[in-house]
Amino acid sequence: MTIFTGEGYYMAEEDKKFSKQLIGKTVVSKTGKRFGEVGDLIFETRSGELIHLVLHNPTAYTSKLELEKDSEGHILIPFSAVIAMGDFMVIAEEDII
């Protein structure tokens, strides 16, 4: 879990529980295209706002898209593109490309 406060890294206990439920979920578009798995989350601790999903094990389709990446080369999916969370993280593909 990557959380940057500007002064260091921190995470509240309730946030850890919620985030553990999201890590490992498969990310799919609303049309069913598979993008990969949630490997990490980036959010602002002052506001609690989730900013990005860090994608692990991206599919070949996802790797071909020119999406934002972190300093380690992991694909970032804006959390604002998430439209549903359940067994899968469903994203609006049109919001990221």
Secondary structure, 3 states (H helix, E strand, C coil): CEEECCCCCCCCHHHHHHHHHHCCCEEEECCCCEEEEEEEEEEECCCCCEEEEEEECCCHHHHHCCCCECCCCCEEEEHHHEEEECCEEEECHHHCC
